[in-house]
Amino acid sequence: MAYVNNIKMFVRVFELGSMSAAARDQRTSPAVASARIAELEKHLGVRLFNRTTRRLQPTENGRLFYEGARKVLEAIDDAEAAVMVSTQNLRGTVFVAAPLGVGRRFIAPHVPEFKDQYPQIDVRLRLSDRKIDVIGEGLDMAFHLGLLEDSTLKMRLVAECPRILCAAPSYVETRGDPADGEALVQGRHDCLNLRFPGAREYQWTLVTPEGPRRYEVAGPFETDDGDVLTGWALDGRGIVMKPIFEVADYLRDGRLVPVARATPPVPVQLSCLTQHRRLRDPKIRVFTDFIVAKCREELDRAMEGLVIPE
């Protein structure tokens, strides 16, 4: 088992390019990670990494060993999965990521119930609005809210999510209610934007009579946390573009009101992304089925009875 753990550590160091990052990923210390790599190099009689002050660079032998090591770990995963299926003894850890709003509202509340049903499966949930690298970060799955780019990952659609432009009544009273995207830009309205390293949506894509059109918007505040944007909007600081489910309660009680209704935002997809080979793992399948069903129930509940004025 020690040799397998050494191989696992090597694969994560190779993929993450950092001893400390791999140690965090494997929930151990950098010293233990370094020792495991050293043991593996001693066993093989070759150097697997060239160490620099900033990054570990795999040697040619390291690159050769990685391909075989990855296949060995995949074979072990497949063998364990086969045993789990035959014995119905699902166990292990599921590593999952989700956007902050989606994770807090639709996933985190249901993890304890999942654990009650499958007591031998642990869940490691990471919440962030930044762009997630499913493969590079060693995740089993990631929930994605947005327009999906080309990907080698397997996508499972959870729901189509309409979006809305909205603001606090105090903002509308002060700055007016722009009728559409053109008025939004011409009136130099304060637009609250989600920004993070690697973000691509620097413009707002709105639906016009001629089809989708991108509008250059700007504002005084930016953040990488979608819930912070909502808080600023509630405080009357500007116009925010949000999936309707995230602001449905505020629309119902009037703390936020729709604006630019003639050109609503393009809807986004809530999807679940999984590495193809991970789909063979029964614990991944049962967690995905469970959470997707809960997400759909919560989305229906959030939108229930909500009427957006034209």
N, C-alpha and C positions, 0 to 999 in steps of 0.2 A: 504493500500500500504506500510505503514511503516513496518508492520509485515513481508510482503513478502521481503522487502529489508533487514530486519534483517536475514531472512532465507538465502537469497542469500549470505550475508556476512559470515554467519556461514559455509555454504558449501565451500566457497572459502578458509576460514581459515583452515578448516578441510583438504582440498585437498592440500594446499600449505604449511601448517604447520607453518605459520608465519602471525602475525597480520599485519606487515608492507607490506609483499608481497601481502596479500589479499587486503589491502587498495590501493596499486598501481594498482592491477588488476581491482578494482571497481572504480578507479579514485576518491579516496577520501583520507582523512588523517588517520594516525594510530589512532588518538584520536577518530574520528568518528567511525572507525571500532571497537575499543574497547567498545565504548558506545553502539553500536548495539548488540554486543555479550552480554554485561551486561544486556541490556533490555530483550533479549531473555531468558537469564538465570533467570532473575527475574520473567518473565512471566511463565516459566516452573517450577520454584521452584527447580531447580537442577543446579549443576555445569556441564558445558559442556566440559571445558578444565582444565587441570592442568598446571599452568604456571611455567616454569623453566626459567633460565637465557638465555638459548639458543633456546628453542623451546617450542611450545605449544603441549601438549600431550592430545588427546581426552580422556575423561573419558569413562567408560562403558556406561553411559547414553548418552554421546556425540556420541558414535558409533551407538547406537540404533537410535538416532534422525537423524543421517546423512542419513541412508537408506531411512527413510520416507520423509525427507526434499528434498532429491534429486528427489524422485518420484513426489513430489508436484511441484517442479520447472519444471520438464519435462512435467507434465500435463498442466501447464500454458503455456509453450512454444508450445505444440501441439494445445491447444485451440486458441492461438493467430495466429498460422500458418493457422489454418482452416479458421479463419475469414479473414486473408489476401488473401487467395486463393479465397474465395467466393466474396470478394469485389474488388479484384485486387488492393488492397491498400498496396503495399509492403513497409514496413518500419522497422527500427531497425538498428542494428550495426553488421557488419561482421568483425570478428577478424581473420586475416590471417597472416601467416608467410611464408618466402621464403628465399632461399640462396641469398647472396648479389648480385652475378652476374645475376642470373635469375630475381630477384626482380627489380633490376635497369633497366635491358634491356627490359624485357617482361611484367612486371606487373605494376610497378609504372607509366609508361607513359600512361597507359590506364585507370587508376582509375578515372581521371577527366571525361573521356567520359562515363564511367559507371555511375558516379554520375549525369551527365546530363540526362541520360536515366531514372535513378531511384533516383530522388532528395531526397526522404525520407529515403534512405538507406545510412548510414555512413560506411566508411571503415577504419579500424585500421590495418595498414600494418607494420609488424616487419621484418626487414631484418637481417639475421645473418647466418654465415657459420657453426655455432656450431650445435650440435644435439638438436632438438626441441622435447619437450614433449607436444604433442597436448592436451592430456587430462589434465595433471597437470598444464599447463599454460592457460587453459581455452580458447583454440583456437577453432574456427569453422573449420578451415582447414589449412593445411600446404603443400606447394609445396616442393617436395623432389627430389634432384638430386643425384643419386647414386644407389648402389645395395641395394635393400630394404630387411631388415631382416623380420623375422616373425612378424606379427603385427595383433592386433585386429581391426585396423582401416580399413575402406573401401578405397581401392586404385583405382584411375582412371588414367589409363596410358595416358599421354599427348604425349610423343614421345620417341623413341629410339634415343639416342644421341651418335654418334661415338666420340671417343676421339683421341688425337694425342699427341705424344712426340715432342716437338719443342724447339728451342733455337735461340738466335740471331746469325746472321752470324759471328759476332766478337768472340763469344764463340767457334763456329765450327772452325774458323781459328786458334784459340789458342790451343784448346784441341782435335780437330778432330771430325769426325762424326761417332759415334758408329753405327755399322751395325744392331745390335740387342740387346736384353736384356742382353745376356752374355757379350758382349763387353761393355755394359753400366756399369756392375758391375766390370769386370776385369780391365777396364780402370779407375776405381774410379772416375767416372764423378760426377760433382757437380749437385745433383738433388734437386730441390726446392719443399718442401713438405708442404702440408696443415695439420696442427696439431691443435687440440683443445681438451679440456677435454671430454672424452668419444669417441674420434675418434677411428675407428677400422682399417682404411686403412693405416697401417704402412708399407705395402709393395706395390709394383706396380705389378698388375696382367696383364700380357701381353699374347697375342695370339701367340703361337708357332706352328710349324707343328704337334707337338704331342698333342696340346690342350693348354688351359690356364695354365700358370705357374707363380708363385709368385717370384719376385726378391727382394732381400734385397738391398735397395738403401739408400744412405746417402748424405748429403750435408751441407753446412755451414749455411744455412738459413731455418727457419721454420716460419710459421705464420698461424693465423686462418682466414685470409682474402684472398680469391682467387684472387682478383684484385691486391693485393700487390704482390702475386707470379708472376702474369703476368708482372708487372712493373719491378721486378728483372730480369726476363727473357729478357725483352726488353733491359735492361741495360747490358746484356752479362754476368750475374752472374751465369747462370746454365741452366739446362734442366728442363722444366716444363711439367707436364701432365695435359692437359686441354680438356674439351669438345670443339670440333672444332668450334661450333658456337661462343664461347667466344673469340677466337683468329682469326676468319676468316678474318677480315680486315687486321690484321698484316701479315697473310700468303699471302694475295693478294698483298700487297705492298712490301713484302720481308723483313720486319723488323723481322719476325720470319720465320724459315725454319724447315721442318720436319727432325727428326733424328730417328735412330733405326727403320727404316721403315719396316724391315723384321719381327718385332714383335710388332705390334700396340697394344695399350691398349684395354682391354675388354670394350665394349660400356657400358654406363650407361643409366638408365631410368630417364626421367623427369616425375614425377607422382604427383598427387594431393591426399592427404590423408585427410579423413574426418571421424569424429565420426559417427557411423551408425545412431544414433538417430537424428543427426543434418541434415541428408539428407532429412528429412521430412519437414524441414523449407524452404518455397519457396524462401526467400531472399538468402539463401545459395545456392540453386539450380541455381537461375538466375545468381548469381555472378560467380559460378563455370563454368557454360556454357559459359558465356561471356569471362572470362579470359582464359579458355582452348582454345577457338577458336582463341583468339588474340595471345596466345603463339605459336600455330601451324603456324599461318601466319608469325609471326616474325622469327621462326626457319627456315621456308622455304625460307624466304627472306635472312637470314644470310648465308645460304648455297648455294644460287643461283649462278650458274656459277663458283663455286670454284672447282678447280681440284687439287688434292693432287698427286704429282709425286710418282711413284712406287719406 
